Amino acid sequence: MDYALNRQQLDSFEENGFLSGIPLLEPDQLEQLRAELDKVLDPSHPGNSLFYEFHLNESEKDGRVLFHALGAWQLEPALHDLPWSPTLRLAAYQLLGGAVRLFHDQLFVKPPEHGGVVAWHQDFSYWTWTEPMAHLSCWIPLDDATVDNGCLQYIPGSHRWGLLPVTGLAGDMNAAHDVLNDRQRTAMESTFAAELPAGHGVFHHPLTLHGSAENNSKQPRRAIVINLALDGVRSNAEILDSKETHNFPILPQGTTLSGQYHPLLFHADKELGGKRDEIPIVKHSTVQFPGQT
Ligand SMILES: O=C(O)CCC(=O)C(=O)O
């Protein structure tokens, strides 16, 4: 398995709460994803009603478009196939420590020379309608990502801070400061910027604080996020206020994430067989299920 993560990379993920610089996309795949992203950004795309969420915000300043959407994997072929990319799904197995399901995807587009701050946040604070916490995210820029164009940034070690109160995604990048203690505020001064070539990815833990600043460059900054869950994670939908859910296919309370919206992406018995012991996995999964595979 040439593309398996090594023990050092897994240890680094467990220490910092993220792992950056993993080559994920083939050049043709990258081109196709860029073309498909531009297509689905058009609200008249015939598959538009399949999006779970679709937010196209024209800026008051100059009319340029900020874009965030969930569910694009159902609309176009390369967007569909992305979660099955060999390196991505094997790494997800290693970092989750068991069988992997698709949770959902996300598209983020920041136009040139534009705002579009994504404030510091923890992904799981938006996912408490699932339980237990056993999730993983993979952020993949489709354009070379730099500090100048608003690449993703992380606070190393923040995955050990527990679940913080939600402070919002838009507007003030530093809104989360209000809910941190002094030690945590000091840690916020040491950020890691995931400056990546297009098509390389960064994986992060569901509690790792991350965010992205404005795109100050003259080019768009496009990215796809694949959000994953360990097989066995269930719906905890009873905590939801229905208006929060848009068009998301929320499963009934207690139902295991599975079926057409949460396909199984990787199962060690099927994929690795007798080679299973050769592929390292994290020492401390976010959660362990009985009989986890
Ligand atoms: O692409 C971005 O700028 C933000 C991505 C992000 O915050 C996320 O995936 O949770």
The ligand as a Gaussian input file, in Angstrom:
#p B3LYP/6-31G(d) Opt

LIG

0 1
 O      -12.651000      26.368000       3.167000
 C      -12.690000      27.111000       4.148000
 O      -12.223000      28.240000       4.110000
 C      -13.316000      26.678000       5.449000
 C      -13.464000      25.205000       5.634000
 C      -13.964000      24.859000       7.004000
 O      -13.925000      25.631000       7.901000
 C      -14.504000      23.553000       7.310000
 O      -14.454000      22.663000       6.469000
 O      -15.023000      23.354000       8.420000

